[in-house]
Amino acid sequence: MATGADQFVGMGLVGFSLLLFTYYTLWVIILPFVDSDHLIHNYFLPREYSVILPGVAALFLVLCVGTFIAVVTWRNRKPKKVE
Amino acid sequence: MTKLLEWLLGVSLIGVAWGLVTFDLLDLRLPPVYREVAWPMPVYLLVAFGCYSLATVGFRVATFNDCEDAAKELQAQIKEAKEDLRKKGLKM
């Protein structure tokens, strides 16, 4: 078995993804079937955000990857030719 | 039929079904609750797949066996290689 930090980080990732999956499933699938005056709706943003937030996150990820590639390519440029 | 064609066919069938429900193209007049659940489905499936991937990676990181001997051997080999290259004139 892996030790120490590896186990901690690994199980942390598992816990985080379980939490995210549960919250998102409740938001997208369960909430429409719950009466609109139930208290649980206070813990969730309006429905549109369930599509907007992942979309923005994906865009941000693509931006980060693109920036990284651009920076690395810029740093490795040689005068007159690109290797 | 190639695997690619099979996948494309399956994905387009599901996509058409989703489009029919979300945009009510056949005027089925389903109860609004089902339309509410259907329209975020593509994003939902993507997020669910992302969560599954993250959980799998995390779990495998946590359960991977440490290989003490292999690690030591690898470190020794790296040192040896660096020495060898330095002697041959490579500046590190």
Backbone of each chain as nested JSON, in Angstrom:
{
  "chains": [
    {"id": "A", "residues": [
      {"number": 1, "name": "MET", "atoms": {"N": [0.848, -1.214, 0.0], "CA": [0.0, 0.0, 0.0], "C": [0.867, 1.24, 0.0]}},
      {"number": 2, "name": "ALA", "atoms": {"N": [0.394, 2.263, -0.612], "CA": [1.113, 3.552, -0.608], "C": [1.099, 4.121, 0.805]}},
      {"number": 3, "name": "THR", "atoms": {"N": [2.004, 5.029, 1.08], "CA": [2.1, 5.535, 2.45], "C": [1.867, 7.022, 2.529]}},
      {"number": 4, "name": "GLY", "atoms": {"N": [1.555, 7.472, 3.739], "CA": [1.554, 8.875, 4.112], "C": [0.838, 9.809, 3.156]}},
      {"number": 5, "name": "ALA", "atoms": {"N": [1.634, 10.717, 2.584], "CA": [1.056, 11.782, 1.766], "C": [0.283, 11.234, 0.57]}},
      {"number": 6, "name": "ASP", "atoms": {"N": [0.798, 10.161, -0.044], "CA": [0.12, 9.58, -1.202], "C": [-1.3, 9.143, -0.867]}},
      {"number": 7, "name": "GLN", "atoms": {"N": [-1.424, 8.422, 0.261], "CA": [-2.741, 7.95, 0.677], "C": [-3.67, 9.117, 0.943]}},
      {"number": 8, "name": "PHE", "atoms": {"N": [-3.13, 10.141, 1.643], "CA": [-3.927, 11.299, 2.024], "C": [-4.46, 12.019, 0.794]}},
      {"number": 9, "name": "VAL", "atoms": {"N": [-3.553, 12.302, -0.141], "CA": [-3.958, 13.003, -1.363], "C": [-4.943, 12.157, -2.159]}},
      {"number": 10, "name": "GLY", "atoms": {"N": [-4.652, 10.856, -2.294], "CA": [-5.515, 9.969, -3.072], "C": [-6.926, 9.919, -2.514]}},
      {"number": 11, "name": "MET", "atoms": {"N": [-7.038, 9.627, -1.221], "CA": [-8.366, 9.544, -0.607], "C": [-9.039, 10.909, -0.59]}},
      {"number": 12, "name": "GLY", "atoms": {"N": [-8.256, 11.98, -0.478], "CA": [-8.815, 13.322, -0.576], "C": [-9.483, 13.557, -1.917]}},
      {"number": 13, "name": "LEU", "atoms": {"N": [-8.803, 13.128, -2.987], "CA": [-9.385, 13.256, -4.325], "C": [-10.686, 12.462, -4.439]}},
      {"number": 14, "name": "VAL", "atoms": {"N": [-10.672, 11.23, -3.915], "CA": [-11.88, 10.388, -3.966], "C": [-13.023, 11.076, -3.229]}},
      {"number": 15, "name": "GLY", "atoms": {"N": [-12.742, 11.577, -2.01], "CA": [-13.775, 12.253, -1.225], "C": [-14.315, 13.476, -1.925]}},
      {"number": 16, "name": "PHE", "atoms": {"N": [-13.404, 14.288, -2.471], "CA": [-13.822, 15.508, -3.164], "C": [-14.709, 15.193, -4.347]}},
      {"number": 17, "name": "SER", "atoms": {"N": [-14.326, 14.189, -5.152], "CA": [-15.126, 13.889, -6.346], "C": [-16.483, 13.296, -5.967]}},
      {"number": 18, "name": "LEU", "atoms": {"N": [-16.544, 12.527, -4.864], "CA": [-17.831, 12.002, -4.398], "C": [-18.755, 13.14, -3.985]}},
      {"number": 19, "name": "LEU", "atoms": {"N": [-18.177, 14.1, -3.238], "CA": [-18.944, 15.263, -2.784], "C": [-19.496, 16.041, -3.97]}},
      {"number": 20, "name": "LEU", "atoms": {"N": [-18.585, 16.325, -4.92], "CA": [-18.983, 17.096, -6.093], "C": [-20.078, 16.387, -6.864]}},
      {"number": 21, "name": "PHE", "atoms": {"N": [-19.917, 15.039, -7.055], "CA": [-20.897, 14.264, -7.807], "C": [-22.269, 14.29, -7.122]}},
      {"number": 22, "name": "THR", "atoms": {"N": [-22.269, 14.105, -5.796], "CA": [-23.538, 14.093, -5.049], "C": [-24.247, 15.437, -5.16]}},
      {"number": 23, "name": "TYR", "atoms": {"N": [-23.481, 16.543, -4.912], "CA": [-24.083, 17.871, -4.968], "C": [-24.653, 18.149, -6.343]}},
      {"number": 24, "name": "TYR", "atoms": {"N": [-23.858, 17.829, -7.384], "CA": [-24.283, 18.119, -8.746], "C": [-25.482, 17.276, -9.164]}},
      {"number": 25, "name": "THR", "atoms": {"N": [-25.493, 15.983, -8.737], "CA": [-26.63, 15.117, -9.067], "C": [-27.911, 15.637, -8.414]}},
      {"number": 26, "name": "LEU", "atoms": {"N": [-27.791, 16.023, -7.11], "CA": [-28.95, 16.602, -6.424], "C": [-29.468, 17.812, -7.182]}},
      {"number": 27, "name": "TRP", "atoms": {"N": [-28.533, 18.689, -7.584], "CA": [-28.876, 19.94, -8.242], "C": [-29.61, 19.702, -9.555]}},
      {"number": 28, "name": "VAL", "atoms": {"N": [-29.034, 18.809, -10.41], "CA": [-29.553, 18.654, -11.772], "C": [-30.751, 17.704, -11.829]}},
      {"number": 29, "name": "ILE", "atoms": {"N": [-30.696, 16.587, -11.068], "CA": [-31.704, 15.532, -11.271], "C": [-32.785, 15.524, -10.198]}},
      {"number": 30, "name": "ILE", "atoms": {"N": [-32.387, 15.732, -8.93], "CA": [-33.368, 15.57, -7.854], "C": [-34.212, 16.828, -7.654]}},
      {"number": 31, "name": "LEU", "atoms": {"N": [-33.547, 18.001, -7.676], "CA": [-34.226, 19.247, -7.315], "C": [-35.492, 19.555, -8.116]}},
      {"number": 32, "name": "PRO", "atoms": {"N": [-35.553, 19.302, -9.446], "CA": [-36.793, 19.604, -10.174], "C": [-38.019, 18.864, -9.636]}},
      {"number": 33, "name": "PHE", "atoms": {"N": [-37.787, 17.719, -8.966], "CA": [-38.922, 16.95, -8.458], "C": [-39.33, 17.356, -7.043]}},
      {"number": 34, "name": "VAL", "atoms": {"N": [-38.596, 18.307, -6.465], "CA": [-38.892, 18.748, -5.107], "C": [-39.755, 20.006, -5.172]}},
      {"number": 35, "name": "ASP", "atoms": {"N": [-40.767, 20.116, -4.28], "CA": [-41.645, 21.289, -4.25], "C": [-40.84, 22.572, -4.138]}},
      {"number": 36, "name": "SER", "atoms": {"N": [-41.284, 23.604, -4.851], "CA": [-40.493, 24.834, -4.917], "C": [-40.431, 25.593, -3.598]}},
      {"number": 37, "name": "ASP", "atoms": {"N": [-41.272, 25.205, -2.598], "CA": [-41.175, 25.918, -1.321], "C": [-40.419, 25.129, -0.26]}},
      {"number": 38, "name": "HIS", "atoms": {"N": [-39.771, 24.024, -0.672], "CA": [-38.963, 23.232, 0.262], "C": [-37.689, 23.989, 0.614]}},
      {"number": 39, "name": "LEU", "atoms": {"N": [-37.201, 23.805, 1.858], "CA": [-36.017, 24.548, 2.326], "C": [-34.744, 24.218, 1.563]}},
      {"number": 40, "name": "ILE", "atoms": {"N": [-34.71, 23.004, 0.971], "CA": [-33.452, 22.557, 0.358], "C": [-33.03, 23.471, -0.797]}},
      {"number": 41, "name": "HIS", "atoms": {"N": [-34.013, 24.154, -1.424], "CA": [-33.681, 25.033, -2.553], "C": [-32.772, 26.186, -2.154]}},
      {"number": 42, "name": "ASN", "atoms": {"N": [-32.739, 26.504, -0.835], "CA": [-31.865, 27.586, -0.38], "C": [-30.392, 27.265, -0.541]}},
      {"number": 43, "name": "TYR", "atoms": {"N": [-30.06, 25.96, -0.647], "CA": [-28.657, 25.573, -0.726], "C": [-28.145, 25.457, -2.147]}},
      {"number": 44, "name": "PHE", "atoms": {"N": [-29.007, 25.76, -3.113], "CA": [-28.603, 25.613, -4.512], "C": [-28.882, 26.898, -5.278]}},
      {"number": 45, "name": "LEU", "atoms": {"N": [-27.956, 27.228, -6.196], "CA": [-28.143, 28.4, -7.05], "C": [-29.243, 28.124, -8.07]}},
      {"number": 46, "name": "PRO", "atoms": {"N": [-29.74, 29.167, -8.769], "CA": [-30.705, 28.927, -9.853], "C": [-30.168, 27.937, -10.874]}},
      {"number": 47, "name": "ARG", "atoms": {"N": [-31.052, 27.236, -11.532], "CA": [-30.699, 26.108, -12.385], "C": [-29.726, 26.427, -13.525]}},
      {"number": 48, "name": "GLU", "atoms": {"N": [-29.845, 27.669, -14.047], "CA": [-28.984, 28.031, -15.176], "C": [-27.514, 27.857, -14.814]}},
      {"number": 49, "name": "TYR", "atoms": {"N": [-27.18, 28.135, -13.544], "CA": [-25.788, 28.066, -13.126], "C": [-25.236, 26.651, -13.163]}},
      {"number": 50, "name": "SER", "atoms": {"N": [-26.129, 25.65, -13.169], "CA": [-25.627, 24.27, -13.214], "C": [-25.004, 23.948, -14.564]}},
      {"number": 51, "name": "VAL", "atoms": {"N": [-25.295, 24.761, -15.577], "CA": [-24.659, 24.597, -16.891], "C": [-23.57, 25.634, -17.089]}},
      {"number": 52, "name": "ILE", "atoms": {"N": [-23.822, 26.876, -16.594], "CA": [-22.865, 27.967, -16.802], "C": [-21.57, 27.701, -16.054]}},
      {"number": 53, "name": "LEU", "atoms": {"N": [-21.651, 27.263, -14.779], "CA": [-20.441, 27.08, -13.98], "C": [-19.488, 26.037, -14.553]}},
      {"number": 54, "name": "PRO", "atoms": {"N": [-19.963, 24.821, -14.906], "CA": [-19.03, 23.881, -15.555], "C": [-18.486, 24.394, -16.88]}},
      {"number": 55, "name": "GLY", "atoms": {"N": [-19.316, 25.126, -17.64], "CA": [-18.858, 25.688, -18.911], "C": [-17.714, 26.662, -18.7]}},
      {"number": 56, "name": "VAL", "atoms": {"N": [-17.869, 27.561, -17.707], "CA": [-16.818, 28.528, -17.4], "C": [-15.557, 27.815, -16.915]}},
      {"number": 57, "name": "ALA", "atoms": {"N": [-15.745, 26.787, -16.069], "CA": [-14.599, 26.033, -15.56], "C": [-13.836, 25.361, -16.7]}},
      {"number": 58, "name": "ALA", "atoms": {"N": [-14.559, 24.771, -17.653], "CA": [-13.915, 24.114, -18.796], "C": [-13.148, 25.134, -19.63]}},
      {"number": 59, "name": "LEU", "atoms": {"N": [-13.753, 26.3, -19.859], "CA": [-13.091, 27.37, -20.612], "C": [-11.811, 27.8, -19.929]}},
      {"number": 60, "name": "PHE", "atoms": {"N": [-11.892, 27.946, -18.601], "CA": [-10.73, 28.353, -17.829], "C": [-9.61, 27.326, -17.944]}},
      {"number": 61, "name": "LEU", "atoms": {"N": [-9.966, 26.039, -17.886], "CA": [-8.992, 24.963, -18.026], "C": [-8.289, 25.039, -19.369]}},
      {"number": 62, "name": "VAL", "atoms": {"N": [-9.085, 25.211, -20.442], "CA": [-8.512, 25.315, -21.787], "C": [-7.575, 26.513, -21.87]}},
      {"number": 63, "name": "LEU", "atoms": {"N": [-7.989, 27.628, -21.223], "CA": [-7.154, 28.833, -21.202], "C": [-5.816, 28.552, -20.522]}},
      {"number": 64, "name": "CYS", "atoms": {"N": [-5.854, 27.868, -19.377], "CA": [-4.629, 27.549, -18.652], "C": [-3.692, 26.687, -19.494]}},
      {"number": 65, "name": "VAL", "atoms": {"N": [-4.265, 25.639, -20.115], "CA": [-3.447, 24.743, -20.936], "C": [-2.828, 25.507, -22.101]}},
      {"number": 66, "name": "GLY", "atoms": {"N": [-3.648, 26.329, -22.764], "CA": [-3.153, 27.112, -23.893], "C": [-2.051, 28.074, -23.49]}},
      {"number": 67, "name": "THR", "atoms": {"N": [-2.223, 28.738, -22.335], "CA": [-1.207, 29.67, -21.845], "C": [0.096, 28.94, -21.555]}},
      {"number": 68, "name": "PHE", "atoms": {"N": [-0.023, 27.77, -20.912], "CA": [1.17, 26.989, -20.601], "C": [1.937, 26.641, -21.868]}},
      {"number": 69, "name": "ILE", "atoms": {"N": [1.211, 26.148, -22.891], "CA": [1.852, 25.782, -24.153], "C": [2.517, 27.002, -24.785]}},
      {"number": 70, "name": "ALA", "atoms": {"N": [1.804, 28.14, -24.762], "CA": [2.358, 29.362, -25.36], "C": [3.644, 29.782, -24.643]}},
      {"number": 71, "name": "VAL", "atoms": {"N": [3.635, 29.754, -23.298], "CA": [4.806, 30.167, -22.531], "C": [5.997, 29.258, -22.817]}},
      {"number": 72, "name": "VAL", "atoms": {"N": [5.764, 27.958, -22.807], "CA": [6.853, 27.004, -23.046], "C": [7.412, 27.158, -24.462]}},
      {"number": 73, "name": "THR", "atoms": {"N": [6.535, 27.323, -25.444], "CA": [6.988, 27.526, -26.824], "C": [7.789, 28.809, -26.943]}},
      {"number": 74, "name": "TRP", "atoms": {"N": [7.335, 29.876, -26.271], "CA": [8.05, 31.152, -26.324], "C": [9.445, 31.018, -25.725]}},
      {"number": 75, "name": "ARG", "atoms": {"N": [9.528, 30.331, -24.567], "CA": [10.831, 30.193, -23.897], "C": [11.823, 29.395, -24.725]}},
      {"number": 76, "name": "ASN", "atoms": {"N": [11.315, 28.434, -25.538], "CA": [12.223, 27.567, -26.293], "C": [12.461, 28.037, -27.715]}},
      {"number": 77, "name": "ARG", "atoms": {"N": [12.077, 29.284, -28.023], "CA": [12.317, 29.757, -29.383], "C": [13.797, 30.101, -29.55]}},
      {"number": 78, "name": "LYS", "atoms": {"N": [14.331, 29.751, -30.743], "CA": [15.721, 30.095, -31.058], "C": [15.693, 31.085, -32.2]}},
      {"number": 79, "name": "PRO", "atoms": {"N": [16.675, 32.007, -32.283], "CA": [16.654, 33.007, -33.352], "C": [16.729, 32.356, -34.731]}},
      {"number": 80, "name": "LYS", "atoms": {"N": [15.937, 32.822, -35.616], "CA": [15.906, 32.446, -37.038], "C": [15.266, 31.088, -37.299]}},
      {"number": 81, "name": "LYS", "atoms": {"N": [15.348, 30.13, -36.348], "CA": [14.607, 28.886, -36.605], "C": [14.005, 28.353, -35.306]}},
      {"number": 82, "name": "VAL", "atoms": {"N": [12.872, 27.675, -35.451], "CA": [12.233, 27.07, -34.293], "C": [12.486, 25.582, -34.33]}},
      {"number": 83, "name": "GLU", "atoms": {"N": [13.099, 25.049, -33.267], "CA": [13.44, 23.607, -33.278], "C": [12.266, 22.744, -32.869]}}
    ]},
    {"id": "B", "residues": [
      {"number": 1, "name": "MET", "atoms": {"N": [-18.961, -2.442, -40.178], "CA": [-18.946, -1.049, -39.689], "C": [-17.819, -0.864, -38.68]}},
      {"number": 2, "name": "THR", "atoms": {"N": [-17.065, 0.186, -38.827], "CA": [-15.934, 0.419, -37.911], "C": [-16.438, 0.885, -36.558]}},
      {"number": 3, "name": "LYS", "atoms": {"N": [-15.517, 0.79, -35.578], "CA": [-15.879, 1.198, -34.22], "C": [-16.249, 2.674, -34.195]}},
      {"number": 4, "name": "LEU", "atoms": {"N": [-15.499, 3.475, -34.963], "CA": [-15.763, 4.917, -34.996], "C": [-17.191, 5.177, -35.453]}},
      {"number": 5, "name": "LEU", "atoms": {"N": [-17.593, 4.507, -36.547], "CA": [-18.954, 4.684, -37.054], "C": [-19.991, 4.249, -36.025]}},
      {"number": 6, "name": "GLU", "atoms": {"N": [-19.7, 3.124, -35.341], "CA": [-20.634, 2.65, -34.31], "C": [-20.833, 3.708, -33.239]}},
      {"number": 7, "name": "TRP", "atoms": {"N": [-19.692, 4.257, -32.763], "CA": [-19.763, 5.264, -31.691], "C": [-20.501, 6.506, -32.17]}},
      {"number": 8, "name": "LEU", "atoms": {"N": [-20.154, 6.958, -33.401], "CA": [-20.814, 8.161, -33.935], "C": [-22.317, 7.937, -34.053]}},
      {"number": 9, "name": "LEU", "atoms": {"N": [-22.714, 6.755, -34.525], "CA": [-24.131, 6.435, -34.648], "C": [-24.814, 6.481, -33.288]}},
      {"number": 10, "name": "GLY", "atoms": {"N": [-24.207, 5.813, -32.307], "CA": [-24.785, 5.8, -30.963], "C": [-24.913, 7.201, -30.39]}},
      {"number": 11, "name": "VAL", "atoms": {"N": [-23.825, 7.987, -30.52], "CA": [-23.835, 9.346, -29.968], "C": [-24.884, 10.202, -30.656]}},
      {"number": 12, "name": "SER", "atoms": {"N": [-25.002, 10.094, -31.999], "CA": [-25.994, 10.925, -32.697], "C": [-27.413, 10.51, -32.361]}},
      {"number": 13, "name": "LEU", "atoms": {"N": [-27.656, 9.203, -32.172], "CA": [-28.994, 8.76, -31.768], "C": [-29.387, 9.379, -30.432]}},
      {"number": 14, "name": "ILE", "atoms": {"N": [-28.442, 9.283, -29.469], "CA": [-28.706, 9.857, -28.153], "C": [-28.874, 11.367, -28.255]}},
      {"number": 15, "name": "GLY", "atoms": {"N": [-28.035, 11.998, -29.098], "CA": [-28.131, 13.442, -29.282], "C": [-29.47, 13.854, -29.847]}},
      {"number": 16, "name": "VAL", "atoms": {"N": [-29.98, 13.09, -30.832], "CA": [-31.296, 13.398, -31.425], "C": [-32.385, 13.244, -30.364]}},
      {"number": 17, "name": "ALA", "atoms": {"N": [-32.306, 12.157, -29.582], "CA": [-33.305, 11.942, -28.528], "C": [-33.311, 13.106, -27.549]}},
      {"number": 18, "name": "TRP", "atoms": {"N": [-32.089, 13.546, -27.163], "CA": [-31.967, 14.666, -26.232], "C": [-32.55, 15.944, -26.827]}},
      {"number": 19, "name": "GLY", "atoms": {"N": [-32.228, 16.193, -28.109], "CA": [-32.729, 17.392, -28.79], "C": [-34.241, 17.404, -28.877]}},
      {"number": 20, "name": "LEU", "atoms": {"N": [-34.827, 16.223, -29.175], "CA": [-36.279, 16.126, -29.278], "C": [-36.953, 16.497, -27.961]}},
      {"number": 21, "name": "VAL", "atoms": {"N": [-36.378, 15.992, -26.853], "CA": [-36.992, 16.263, -25.551], "C": [-36.776, 17.712, -25.138]}},
      {"number": 22, "name": "THR", "atoms": {"N": [-35.538, 18.214, -25.327], "CA": [-35.216, 19.553, -24.844], "C": [-35.954, 20.635, -25.622]}},
      {"number": 23, "name": "PHE", "atoms": {"N": [-35.965, 20.535, -26.956], "CA": [-36.553, 21.601, -27.761], "C": [-37.975, 21.294, -28.206]}},
      {"number": 24, "name": "ASP", "atoms": {"N": [-38.515, 20.176, -27.737], "CA": [-39.901, 19.789, -28.009], "C": [-40.199, 19.824, -29.513]}},
      {"number": 25, "name": "LEU", "atoms": {"N": [-39.334, 19.169, -30.311], "CA": [-39.47, 19.246, -31.765], "C": [-40.655, 18.442, -32.299]}},
      {"number": 26, "name": "LEU", "atoms": {"N": [-41.098, 17.442, -31.529], "CA": [-42.22, 16.623, -31.998], "C": [-43.531, 17.044, -31.344]}},
      {"number": 27, "name": "ASP", "atoms": {"N": [-43.482, 18.155, -30.592], "CA": [-44.678, 18.636, -29.893], "C": [-45.307, 17.569, -29.018]}},
      {"number": 28, "name": "LEU", "atoms": {"N": [-44.422, 16.86, -28.276], "CA": [-44.934, 15.792, -27.415], "C": [-45.612, 16.343, -26.176]}},
      {"number": 29, "name": "ARG", "atoms": {"N": [-45.267, 17.577, -25.831], "CA": [-45.823, 18.225, -24.634], "C": [-45.653, 17.352, -23.387]}},
      {"number": 30, "name": "LEU", "atoms": {"N": [-44.371, 16.994, -23.126], "CA": [-44.05, 16.255, -21.908], "C": [-44.237, 17.171, -20.704]}},
      {"number": 31, "name": "PRO", "atoms": {"N": [-44.448, 16.571, -19.508], "CA": [-44.533, 17.402, -18.302], "C": [-43.258, 18.228, -18.15]}},
      {"number": 32, "name": "PRO", "atoms": {"N": [-43.376, 19.509, -17.757], "CA": [-42.218, 20.402, -17.692], "C": [-41.077, 19.869, -16.835]}},
      {"number": 33, "name": "VAL", "atoms": {"N": [-41.406, 19.016, -15.837], "CA": [-40.343, 18.494, -14.959], "C": [-39.312, 17.723, -15.772]}},
      {"number": 34, "name": "TYR", "atoms": {"N": [-39.797, 16.9, -16.727], "CA": [-38.871, 16.078, -17.504], "C": [-38.018, 16.924, -18.424]}},
      {"number": 35, "name": "ARG", "atoms": {"N": [-38.567, 18.011, -18.942], "CA": [-37.767, 18.902, -19.779], "C": [-36.711, 19.593, -18.922]}},
      {"number": 36, "name": "GLU", "atoms": {"N": [-37.093, 19.965, -17.691], "CA": [-36.15, 20.587, -16.771], "C": [-34.956, 19.688, -16.493]}},
      {"number": 37, "name": "VAL", "atoms": {"N": [-35.222, 18.383, -16.362], "CA": [-34.136, 17.434, -16.076], "C": [-33.309, 17.164, -17.326]}},
      {"number": 38, "name": "ALA", "atoms": {"N": [-33.952, 17.16, -18.494], "CA": [-33.273, 16.736, -19.727], "C": [-32.259, 17.747, -20.253]}},
      {"number": 39, "name": "TRP", "atoms": {"N": [-32.567, 19.071, -20.168], "CA": [-31.699, 19.981, -20.917], "C": [-30.262, 20.114, -20.4]}},
      {"number": 40, "name": "PRO", "atoms": {"N": [-29.982, 19.965, -19.061], "CA": [-28.559, 20.007, -18.721], "C": [-27.835, 18.681, -18.906]}},
      {"number": 41, "name": "MET", "atoms": {"N": [-28.48, 17.663, -19.457], "CA": [-27.894, 16.319, -19.515], "C": [-26.499, 16.221, -20.108]}},
      {"number": 42, "name": "PRO", "atoms": {"N": [-26.192, 16.858, -21.259], "CA": [-24.822, 16.734, -21.792], "C": [-23.773, 17.219, -20.803]}},
      {"number": 43, "name": "VAL", "atoms": {"N": [-24.007, 18.387, -20.198], "CA": [-23.056, 18.918, -19.223], "C": [-22.985, 18.004, -18.002]}},
      {"number": 44, "name": "TYR", "atoms": {"N": [-24.163, 17.489, -17.587], "CA": [-24.182, 16.622, -16.411], "C": [-23.334, 15.374, -16.634]}},
      {"number": 45, "name": "LEU", "atoms": {"N": [-23.507, 14.74, -17.819], "CA": [-22.751, 13.52, -18.122], "C": [-21.253, 13.807, -18.15]}},
      {"number": 46, "name": "LEU", "atoms": {"N": [-20.88, 14.985, -18.681], "CA": [-19.477, 15.372, -18.713], "C": [-18.914, 15.522, -17.306]}},
      {"number": 47, "name": "VAL", "atoms": {"N": [-19.663, 16.222, -16.446], "CA": [-19.219, 16.421, -15.068], "C": [-19.14, 15.084, -14.335]}},
      {"number": 48, "name": "ALA", "atoms": {"N": [-20.129, 14.206, -14.55], "CA": [-20.123, 12.889, -13.905], "C": [-18.905, 12.081, -14.336]}},
      {"number": 49, "name": "PHE", "atoms": {"N": [-18.594, 12.126, -15.644], "CA": [-17.419, 11.421, -16.142], "C": [-16.143, 11.992, -15.536]}},
      {"number": 50, "name": "GLY", "atoms": {"N": [-16.084, 13.336, -15.417], "CA": [-14.922, 13.969, -14.794], "C": [-14.744, 13.523, -13.359]}},
      {"number": 51, "name": "CYS", "atoms": {"N": [-15.84, 13.461, -12.595], "CA": [-15.78, 13.012, -11.21], "C": [-15.288, 11.575, -11.124]}},
      {"number": 52, "name": "TYR", "atoms": {"N": [-15.798, 10.724, -12.016], "CA": [-15.372, 9.325, -12.02], "C": [-13.881, 9.219, -12.296]}},
      {"number": 53, "name": "SER", "atoms": {"N": [-13.395, 9.986, -13.287], "CA": [-11.97, 9.963, -13.612], "C": [-11.132, 10.395, -12.421]}},
      {"number": 54, "name": "LEU", "atoms": {"N": [-11.544, 11.502, -11.786], "CA": [-10.809, 12.018, -10.629], "C": [-10.758, 10.987, -9.505]}},
      {"number": 55, "name": "ALA", "atoms": {"N": [-11.927, 10.356, -9.225], "CA": [-11.992, 9.36, -8.159], "C": [-11.099, 8.169, -8.482]}},
      {"number": 56, "name": "THR", "atoms": {"N": [-11.093, 7.719, -9.746], "CA": [-10.259, 6.583, -10.133], "C": [-8.779, 6.9, -9.953]}},
      {"number": 57, "name": "VAL", "atoms": {"N": [-8.369, 8.085, -10.429], "CA": [-6.968, 8.484, -10.288], "C": [-6.59, 8.554, -8.806]}},
      {"number": 58, "name": "GLY", "atoms": {"N": [-7.436, 9.211, -7.999], "CA": [-7.164, 9.34, -6.572], "C": [-7.048, 7.989, -5.895]}},
      {"number": 59, "name": "PHE", "atoms": {"N": [-7.965, 7.082, -6.21], "CA": [-7.956, 5.772, -5.587], "C": [-6.694, 5.005, -5.95]}},
      {"number": 60, "name": "ARG", "atoms": {"N": [-6.303, 5.085, -7.228], "CA": [-5.113, 4.339, -7.641], "C": [-3.846, 4.929, -7.038]}},
      {"number": 61, "name": "VAL", "atoms": {"N": [-3.825, 6.266, -6.843], "CA": [-2.693, 6.881, -6.162], "C": [-2.613, 6.367, -4.727]}},
      {"number": 62, "name": "ALA", "atoms": {"N": [-3.768, 6.257, -4.065], "CA": [-3.787, 5.857, -2.666], "C": [-3.43, 4.39, -2.476]}},
      {"number": 63, "name": "THR", "atoms": {"N": [-3.726, 3.524, -3.456], "CA": [-3.527, 2.092, -3.255], "C": [-2.313, 1.534, -3.981]}},
      {"number": 64, "name": "PHE", "atoms": {"N": [-1.531, 2.411, -4.64], "CA": [-0.371, 1.921, -5.363], "C": [0.706, 1.501, -4.373]}},
      {"number": 65, "name": "ASN", "atoms": {"N": [1.274, 0.301, -4.582], "CA": [2.294, -0.182, -3.655], "C": [3.611, 0.568, -3.809]}},
      {"number": 66, "name": "ASP", "atoms": {"N": [4.166, 0.963, -2.666], "CA": [5.505, 1.555, -2.699], "C": [6.528, 0.479, -3.044]}},
      {"number": 67, "name": "CYS", "atoms": {"N": [7.503, 0.819, -3.892], "CA": [8.551, -0.148, -4.208], "C": [9.867, 0.43, -3.735]}},
      {"number": 68, "name": "GLU", "atoms": {"N": [10.166, 0.209, -2.445], "CA": [11.352, 0.786, -1.81], "C": [12.628, 0.466, -2.586]}},
      {"number": 69, "name": "ASP", "atoms": {"N": [12.833, -0.84, -2.872], "CA": [14.071, -1.281, -3.533], "C": [14.224, -0.684, -4.92]}},
      {"number": 70, "name": "ALA", "atoms": {"N": [13.148, -0.707, -5.67], "CA": [13.194, -0.171, -7.035], "C": [13.519, 1.313, -7.019]}},
      {"number": 71, "name": "ALA", "atoms": {"N": [12.973, 2.035, -6.015], "CA": [13.234, 3.474, -5.926], "C": [14.709, 3.729, -5.664]}},
      {"number": 72, "name": "LYS", "atoms": {"N": [15.283, 2.982, -4.698], "CA": [16.718, 3.166, -4.382], "C": [17.581, 2.861, -5.588]}},
      {"number": 73, "name": "GLU", "atoms": {"N": [17.244, 1.753, -6.263], "CA": [18.019, 1.354, -7.444], "C": [17.97, 2.433, -8.516]}},
      {"number": 74, "name": "LEU", "atoms": {"N": [16.778, 3.005, -8.71], "CA": [16.621, 4.046, -9.718], "C": [17.451, 5.275, -9.373]}},
      {"number": 75, "name": "GLN", "atoms": {"N": [17.457, 5.677, -8.087], "CA": [18.246, 6.835, -7.675], "C": [19.722, 6.603, -7.954]}},
      {"number": 76, "name": "ALA", "atoms": {"N": [20.189, 5.401, -7.617], "CA": [21.602, 5.067, -7.846], "C": [21.946, 5.133, -9.333]}},
      {"number": 77, "name": "GLN", "atoms": {"N": [21.048, 4.616, -10.161], "CA": [21.292, 4.629, -11.605], "C": [21.327, 6.049, -12.151]}},
      {"number": 78, "name": "ILE", "atoms": {"N": [20.473, 6.925, -11.596], "CA": [20.455, 8.316, -12.048], "C": [21.783, 8.98, -11.722]}},
      {"number": 79, "name": "LYS", "atoms": {"N": [22.268, 8.731, -10.497], "CA": [23.557, 9.306, -10.089], "C": [24.67, 8.855, -11.013]}},
      {"number": 80, "name": "GLU", "atoms": {"N": [24.666, 7.564, -11.271], "CA": [25.697, 6.975, -12.121], "C": [25.679, 7.6, -13.518]}},
      {"number": 81, "name": "ALA", "atoms": {"N": [24.485, 7.761, -14.057], "CA": [24.347, 8.32, -15.403], "C": [24.838, 9.76, -15.438]}},
      {"number": 82, "name": "LYS", "atoms": {"N": [24.499, 10.537, -14.386], "CA": [24.934, 11.947, -14.339], "C": [26.451, 12.027, -14.32]}},
      {"number": 83, "name": "GLU", "atoms": {"N": [27.107, 11.182, -13.478], "CA": [28.564, 11.161, -13.402], "C": [29.18, 10.87, -14.757]}},
      {"number": 84, "name": "ASP", "atoms": {"N": [28.613, 9.849, -15.383], "CA": [29.126, 9.408, -16.678], "C": [29.057, 10.531, -17.709]}},
      {"number": 85, "name": "LEU", "atoms": {"N": [27.898, 11.213, -17.739], "CA": [27.718, 12.288, -18.711], "C": [28.631, 13.465, -18.401]}},
      {"number": 86, "name": "ARG", "atoms": {"N": [28.832, 13.746, -17.109], "CA": [29.704, 14.857, -16.721], "C": [31.129, 14.601, -17.201]}},
      {"number": 87, "name": "LYS", "atoms": {"N": [31.57, 13.343, -17.045], "CA": [32.915, 12.99, -17.506], "C": [33.044, 13.198, -18.993]}},
      {"number": 88, "name": "LYS", "atoms": {"N": [31.943, 12.921, -19.727], "CA": [32.006, 13.057, -21.174], "C": [31.789, 14.486, -21.637]}},
      {"number": 89, "name": "GLY", "atoms": {"N": [31.677, 15.416, -20.708], "CA": [31.698, 16.824, -21.076], "C": [30.348, 17.512, -21.089]}},
      {"number": 90, "name": "LEU", "atoms": {"N": [29.261, 16.826, -20.744], "CA": [27.959, 17.479, -20.744], "C": [27.8, 18.288, -19.467]}},
      {"number": 91, "name": "LYS", "atoms": {"N": [27.452, 19.55, -19.586], "CA": [27.277, 20.391, -18.402], "C": [25.828, 20.326, -17.923]}},
      {"number": 92, "name": "MET", "atoms": {"N": [25.678, 19.981, -16.644], "CA": [24.304, 19.869, -16.126], "C": [23.995, 20.967, -15.129]}}
    ]}
  ]
}
